[in-house]
Amino acid sequence: MLDDFLVRAALAGIAVALAAGPLGAFVVWRRMAYFGEATAHAAILGVAIALGFSISIFAGTLGAALAMALAVTSLSGRGLAMDTALGVAAHAALAVGLVSVSFLSGVRVDLSAYLFGDILAVGRTDLAVIWAGALAVLALIGWRWTALLTVTVSEDLAAASGIDPGRERLILTVALALVVAVAIQVVGALLIVAMLIVPAAAARPWARTPEAMALIASGIGAAAALAGLWGSYQFDTPAGPSIVVAASCAFAIGLAAPRRG
């Protein structure tokens, strides 16, 4: 069954959607979309590092994304406005990554595959890595779910309850870096954040509890992955952007739906 490239692509898209659903809910609740953008843009720099040192793309993007997230957190703690730090970091990382790739001699690189994803080229090893990363994110968020929710509601309340807000922010940072690393082949560095925020935003009108929003976001993301792949196959469109278009349609439907009281 796994010899069928469409089946492998579908399984990869579902894996990313399952991990991005609950994490995306926290990104929306905590207004971390631009933070995620900076982390995702660093993935291109990670690709350049991986190709330059002949290591796995997953390891390179994970290291670069994690380093970027920690660097932005450090910069914001030095008196620099968060939006300024994120703007500088996001675009600098993307530009440096693109320039670095051009200096790699003897290596042919299809940048569009890393910018917009190449889910149809996912192999068995890639699929195993994607699922392992997605399950790690789900396990991490499930383990710290209550603490993460408490910190999201109020850091003062979390501190009074004996929860370290800094530790929980670090856990979210690690989870975000993992999602970036596993999602780059599915939707690409430029659209990773869309898979985090669009399904979560689409789930919001239908959810009454945080848990419901996380589950619905995962479901919408998985459905968008399958619908996007179907549309790509039928109309010969790019798979990664097609997945995001399908998720955006779900968001539009959510906007049109009557608000729940």
N, C-alpha and C positions, 0 to 999 in steps of 0.2 A: 504493500500500500504506500509506503513512504517513497517509492520510486516515482510516484506521480508528483511533479513539481508543484501543482496547484494544491495538493493535499498538504505538502510541507509548508507552503506559503500560508495556507489557512491556519494550520496549527501554530505557526510563528506569530501570526496576527492575533490569534486568540490569547496566546501566552502574554504578549505585550499588553493587550487590553485588560486581562485579569490583574496584572500588576499595576497598571496605570490607573485603574478605577479608584481604589482606596487612596492611593498616593495623590492622584489628581484632586480628590475631595479636599485633602489637606492643603494642596496648592491653592485651591479656590478659597477655602475658608481663611487661610492666612495671607492671602493676596501675594503669593510668591511667584506669580507668572513670569515676571521679569527676571527673578532669581533663577528660575528654571531655564529661561532663554539663555542667560549667560553660561550656565552649566552645559546646556546642549551645544552651544557654539564652540565650546572648548573641545568637543568631540573631534572636530576637524583637526585641531592641533594634535590630539591623541592619535588620529590616523597617521599624520605625518611622522610622529615619533615611532609608532609601531612599524611603519614601512622602513624608516631609516635604520632602526635597530633590529629589524627582522624578528619582531615579537608579534603575538596575536593582536588582531585589531581590537578584540574585546578588552585585553589587558591595557592596551594603549589608551583607548577611549575612557575606560574606567578610571585609570590613574589621572588623566588630564581633567576629566569632569570633577573628580573628587578634589583635586588640587585647586581647580577654579572655584568651587563652592567654598572651600576653606579660605581661600585668598580673599574672596568678596566679603565673607564674614569678618575677616581680620581688618580689611580696609574700612568697613562701616563702623568698626569699633574705634577707629582713630580720628573720629570727628568728621569724616567725609560722608556727605549725604548718601543714603543707600541708593537712591535712583541714579545719582552721578556715578557711584562706584560700579553699579551694575551696567550702566551704559558704556562706560570706558572698558570694563572687563569683557563684556559680551562681544563688542565689535573688534576690540584689539585681538582677542583670542581667535575669532573667525579669520581676520585678516592675516595674522601671523601664521595660522594653520595653512591657509591657501598659498601664501608666499613660500612657506617651508616645503610644501609638496612640489612646487616648481623647481626646487633645488635638488630633488632626488634624482640622481643619475642612474640610468639603467632600469628604472621602474616605471612601468606604464600604469597610470592611475586614471580611472574613470571617476572624476570628481562628482558627477551627477549622481552616481550610485550612493555616495556618502552624504550628499546634500539633500537628496530627495528619496533615498532608499532604493533597494533592489530586492524586494521581498521574494520575487520569483526565482532568484538565484540562491535561495537558502538551501544548504545541503544538510545531510544528516548530522554532521558535527555541529554546524551552526544551530540547528534546531535543538540539539541537546544543550548547548550553551545558553540559548535564549530561554528555554524552559527552566534550566537550573537557576539562572539569574532572576527570572520572574517568581519562582517559588521562594527564593531567598528573600525577595522584597516582601512577598505576602507573609512569610514567617516573621520577618522583622516587624512589620506593621501590626500584625496580629498580636505579637508578644507585647508590644508597647501601646496598644490601642487606647486603653483607658488613660494612661499617662499623657499620651499625645493629645487626646481630646481635652484633658484638663488644662494643659499648657496653652492650647489653642483658644480656649474660653477665657482664661486669665492666668498670666504668669505669676501674679501675686498669689492667687488662690493655689496654684501648683506648688509654689515655694512653701506656703503655709501648710500644705499637705505632705511635705517632705519629698516633693518631686523636684529634681534639678532641671530647670528649663533649658539650660545650656546643653545638658546631655540629650534631651529630647530633640533639640534643634539639630544636634550632630547626627542623631539617628535618621531624621528626615533628610539630612544632607547625604548620608551614605545611601539611603534608599533611592534618592533622586539620581545620584551618580550611577547606581546599578541599572536603573531604568534607561538612562541615556545610553549606557553601554550595550544593553540588549536590544534597544529599539532603533539604533542607527541604521541597521540593515533593513529594517521593516519600513520605516517612514522617512529616514534621513535626519540629519542634524537640524535642518531648518524647520521640520514639521513635528519634531518630538514633543515639543510643548503643546502643540495642538492636540495630541493624543492624551495629554494629561488634563487640559482644562476644558476642552469641548465636550467630551462625554460627561464629565463631572457637572459642568454648567447645564447640560441638557437634562441631567438627572434631578437637578434641584427642584423643579416644579412638581415632580412626582413623589418626592420623598418626604416623610414625616419625621424620620430619625436619622442621625448620622450614619448608622449601620445600613439603613435602607438606601441612603444616597450612595454609599460606597458600592453596594451590591448592584444597584441600578446602573451606576456609571460603568462598572465592569461589563454588564450585559449590553449596554449601548455600544461600548467600545468593541466588544466581540462581534456584535451584529454589524457594526460599521466596517470592520475588517472583512467580513464575509461579503457584505454588499459591495464594498469597494473592489474586492478581487473579482466579483462577478461582473461589475461594470467595466473593469479593466480588460477582462477577457472578451466581453461582448463588443466593446467599442474601441478597443485598442488604445486605451488611455494609460498614462503612468499609474502604476499600482498604488504607490505611497500617497500621492495627492488625491487619488480616487477614494481612498479610505477616509481621508480627512474631509472630503466633500460629503461623503455619506454621514459622517459624524455631525457635520455642520447642518445637514438636513434634519437630523434628529433634534439638534438644538433649536432650529427654527420651529419645528413642531411643538417643542416644549414652550417656546415663547407664545405660540398661538393658543396653547391649551389654557383653560380657565384655571385661575389660581385656587389652590386648596386652602381652606381656612383652618 
